[in-house]
Amino acid sequence: MIVTSDELTDEMAADVAVCIVGGGAAGITLACELDECGHKVLLLEAGSLKPSAETQDYYNGIAHAPHPAANEFRRVALGGTTSIWGGRCVPFDPIDFEPRDYVSNSGWPISYEEIARYYPRALEYCDAGKFDFTAAGSISGGGPTIAGLEPNDVIERDLIERYSLPTDFGRRYGGILRMSRNVITVLRARCIGLEKAVGEDRIEAVKIAAASGRSRVIRSAFVVLAMGGIECARLLMASDPRGVGYGNRTDRLGRFYASHLETSFGRLVPHGAKVAFDFEKTDDGVYCRRKFQFLPSAQRRHRLLNTAFRLHFPEYSDASHGSSVMSAIYLAKSFLIPEYQNILQQDPAHATSSPAPAHWRNVMSGLPNLARFGFDWVFKRHLATRKLPYTLVPNADGSYPLEFNCEQTPLESSRITLADDLDAHGMRRVRIDWRRSDSDLLAAQRAFLLLRETLGQSGACRLEFDDGVLVERLSRSAPVGGHHIGTTRMAFSSSGGVVDTNCAIFDFPNVCIASSSVFPTGSHANPTLTIVAVALRLASHLRTRLSSE
Ligand SMILES: Cc1cc2nc3c(=O)[nH]c(=O)nc-3n(C[C@H](O)[C@H](O)[C@H](O)COP(=O)(O)OP(=O)(O)OC[C@H]3O[C@@H](n4cnc5c(N)ncnc54)[C@H](O)[C@@H]3O)c2cc1C
């Protein structure tokens, strides 16, 4: 059943076994998994069915460039940020879970297999097909990414990334939540505090601000925080009347905040060889794209962070690409949401912004192409259930800009804290102090040099870039918006993090966290598939705990 906070009766709010706070990808997955578990589950969502300016204001806070504004790249509504996500689904790799002596604070307290066994089902939730990320296993007759690039001991060549519909979890699973007999989804129920049982290491209730502005307290045996990588830490900090932060006995809460570093630099020039650049469809009907990665052995040998490279498209803003489609998208960018305007802008410090007439000339001289694109866009994007993820226009000169994406070394000093300002419910707003390590720049530099050397030796293609500006360009890599990692990291003991291997807070075993905030390291992979896998694993753990209590 789905109700609003003002419709929630005392009877509905009584005898709650699990209270899930946050109805995004993680919270909804968990709620669906606990459907028909025989216990009452409350899913509390701060927003309504759609985002509004009033609820979006909860996310305002302090952040400094290049980090996006605090209320950007996340959404307050049922389905959370999946209402605007791009849908790229990529699993983490075994090496992400290993302690690596060249990456400080690396290593998960659980193995890759512990998460990987949930990937097949996580892919089902994300509508992204089977758990196979190789071109050979996924695309019959797909061919290599770059013809003639032979196997070597540095690069994994023929890997793919799968794309979700993109699935808006609120819309996709709203029906299950509406029909559920034991899960009650409560909209406009923003959790503004956790209440600790006197003299016990237990959270006994959550305090919510209802749509009417009235606050009320809901008691629950278990609480799961699933509010995204920033809000989980914020709520724990804001709930503690001592000002220390719940779960913060060892000062780990809010720290190790990481995203992914991303930039576009250099160009790959094929030596006449065929290149798989565009979206392809897997045999199970899912859009996918190719990527390059370094083999784990090469990562260890060269002390690299886990990094992915993709063939990219030219800058939209630079009309010398000569594409009517890209110029039309560029001219229409003010109609896009701010997040996608940012993505289109690429590296603002280095983008060549041509004046509007140059873009109009491209548009006028390429009208037939534009008409074809418009037709495709309507049918493949707007009317299709499985949408073409985005537009890929190759460079007119046959070269491909390179998109670089890598994990960050987790840093204690990169952190979320509370600002002094209060929001409409009297909660302190968030302050985001994102940092990255200088050693990450050096690792990124090594990655570019190694890729250039390896591709050059292959004879199939070459990678060109200006060594003189490489580090400066890498230093401008922006944190990818919407990837919020590490603020309540998982560890063996409270000295290393906030939650244990079952995602339960060390200090409060009846409170668990389902979010990318528990990831000790972030891989190069986008986080959502792994967030869903973590939520599935937690659901299984909670079912066991519920049946034994
Ligand atoms: C433009 C864009 C593109 C993206 N593309 C990709 C991609 O291609 N691949 C990928 O893997 N990821 C992508 N992401 C990231 C992806 O959207 C997030 O990883 C994912 O949505 C996180 O899921 P979540 O459930 O942890 O958090 P969210 O989806 O943010 O959900 C959190 C929920 O908690 C609710 N909430 C917050 N505070 C409270 C409170 N106090 N009380 C009650 N409820 C609360 C919110 O309203 C929200 O519904 C993208 C993000 C953006 C913005």
The ligand as an SDF file (V2000), in Angstrom:
LIG
                    3D

 53 58  0  0  0  0  0  0  0  0999 V2000
   22.4260   12.5990  -14.0940 C   0  0  0  0  0  0  0  0  0  0  0  0
   22.7540   11.3170  -13.3810 C   0  0  0  0  0  0  0  0  0  0  0  0
   23.1580   10.2090  -14.1070 C   0  0  0  0  0  0  0  0  0  0  0  0
   23.4840    9.0260  -13.4430 C   0  0  0  0  0  0  0  0  0  0  0  0
   23.8410    7.9630  -14.1900 N   0  0  0  0  0  0  0  0  0  0  0  0
   24.1740    6.8100  -13.5850 C   0  0  0  0  0  0  0  0  0  0  0  0
   24.5310    5.6810  -14.3550 C   0  0  0  0  0  0  0  0  0  0  0  0
   24.5570    5.7280  -15.5830 O   0  0  0  0  0  0  0  0  0  0  0  0
   24.8520    4.5350  -13.6860 N   0  0  0  0  0  0  0  0  0  0  0  0
   24.8390    4.4590  -12.3290 C   0  0  0  0  0  0  0  0  0  0  0  0
   25.1710    3.4050  -11.7840 O   0  0  0  0  0  0  0  0  0  0  0  0
   24.4760    5.5190  -11.5820 N   0  0  0  0  0  0  0  0  0  0  0  0
   24.1420    6.6800  -12.1700 C   0  0  0  0  0  0  0  0  0  0  0  0
   23.7610    7.7500  -11.4150 N   0  0  0  0  0  0  0  0  0  0  0  0
   23.7280    7.5920   -9.9410 C   0  0  0  0  0  0  0  0  0  0  0  0
   22.4340    6.9030   -9.4650 C   0  0  0  0  0  0  0  0  0  0  0  0
   21.3440    7.7100   -9.7450 O   0  0  0  0  0  0  0  0  0  0  0  0
   22.5670    6.6450   -7.9740 C   0  0  0  0  0  0  0  0  0  0  0  0
   23.6980    5.8010   -7.7710 O   0  0  0  0  0  0  0  0  0  0  0  0
   21.3630    5.9040   -7.3780 C   0  0  0  0  0  0  0  0  0  0  0  0
   20.1740    6.5680   -7.6470 O   0  0  0  0  0  0  0  0  0  0  0  0
   21.5760    5.8170   -5.8680 C   0  0  0  0  0  0  0  0  0  0  0  0
   20.5370    5.0720   -5.3030 O   0  0  0  0  0  0  0  0  0  0  0  0
   20.1920    5.2470   -3.7590 P   0  0  0  0  0  0  0  0  0  0  0  0
   18.9490    4.4790   -3.5150 O   0  0  0  0  0  0  0  0  0  0  0  0
   21.3760    4.9670   -2.9490 O   0  0  0  0  0  0  0  0  0  0  0  0
   19.9180    6.8390   -3.6000 O   0  0  0  0  0  0  0  0  0  0  0  0
   18.8010    7.7320   -4.2770 P   0  0  0  0  0  0  0  0  0  0  0  0
   18.3830    7.1650   -5.5690 O   0  0  0  0  0  0  0  0  0  0  0  0
   19.3030    9.1210   -4.2830 O   0  0  0  0  0  0  0  0  0  0  0  0
   17.5770    7.6050   -3.2830 O   0  0  0  0  0  0  0  0  0  0  0  0
   17.5880    8.1280   -1.9840 C   0  0  0  0  0  0  0  0  0  0  0  0
   16.1350    8.3000   -1.5570 C   0  0  0  0  0  0  0  0  0  0  0  0
   16.0800    8.6610   -0.1770 O   0  0  0  0  0  0  0  0  0  0  0  0
   15.1420    9.7090    0.0040 C   0  0  0  0  0  0  0  0  0  0  0  0
   15.5410   10.4370    1.2060 N   0  0  0  0  0  0  0  0  0  0  0  0
   16.6290   11.2050    1.3860 C   0  0  0  0  0  0  0  0  0  0  0  0
   16.6690   11.6990    2.6350 N   0  0  0  0  0  0  0  0  0  0  0  0
   15.5800   11.2000    3.2730 C   0  0  0  0  0  0  0  0  0  0  0  0
   15.0680   11.3300    4.5860 C   0  0  0  0  0  0  0  0  0  0  0  0
   15.7010   12.0780    5.5270 N   0  0  0  0  0  0  0  0  0  0  0  0
   13.9140   10.6860    4.9070 N   0  0  0  0  0  0  0  0  0  0  0  0
   13.2700    9.9130    3.9730 C   0  0  0  0  0  0  0  0  0  0  0  0
   13.7140    9.7740    2.7090 N   0  0  0  0  0  0  0  0  0  0  0  0
   14.8640   10.4010    2.3680 C   0  0  0  0  0  0  0  0  0  0  0  0
   15.2460   10.5110   -1.2760 C   0  0  0  0  0  0  0  0  0  0  0  0
   14.0920   11.2820   -1.4960 O   0  0  0  0  0  0  0  0  0  0  0  0
   15.4230    9.4180   -2.3230 C   0  0  0  0  0  0  0  0  0  0  0  0
   14.1950    8.9190   -2.7800 O   0  0  0  0  0  0  0  0  0  0  0  0
   23.4140    8.9410  -12.0240 C   0  0  0  0  0  0  0  0  0  0  0  0
   22.9920   10.0520  -11.2960 C   0  0  0  0  0  0  0  0  0  0  0  0
   22.6670   11.2240  -11.9630 C   0  0  0  0  0  0  0  0  0  0  0  0
   22.2110   12.3850  -11.1710 C   0  0  0  0  0  0  0  0  0  0  0  0
  1  2  1  0
  2  3  1  0
  2 52  2  0
  3  4  2  0
  4  5  1  0
  4 50  1  0
  5  6  2  0
  6  7  1  0
  6 13  1  0
  7  8  2  0
  7  9  1  0
  9 10  1  0
 10 11  2  0
 10 12  1  0
 12 13  2  0
 13 14  1  0
 14 15  1  0
 14 50  1  0
 15 16  1  0
 16 17  1  0
 16 18  1  0
 18 19  1  0
 18 20  1  0
 20 21  1  0
 20 22  1  0
 22 23  1  0
 23 24  1  0
 24 25  2  0
 24 26  1  0
 24 27  1  0
 27 28  1  0
 28 29  2  0
 28 30  1  0
 28 31  1  0
 31 32  1  0
 32 33  1  0
 33 34  1  0
 33 48  1  0
 34 35  1  0
 35 36  1  0
 35 46  1  0
 36 37  1  0
 36 45  1  0
 37 38  2  0
 38 39  1  0
 39 40  1  0
 39 45  2  0
 40 41  1  0
 40 42  2  0
 42 43  1  0
 43 44  2  0
 44 45  1  0
 46 47  1  0
 46 48  1  0
 48 49  1  0
 50 51  2  0
 51 52  1  0
 52 53  1  0
M  END
$$$$
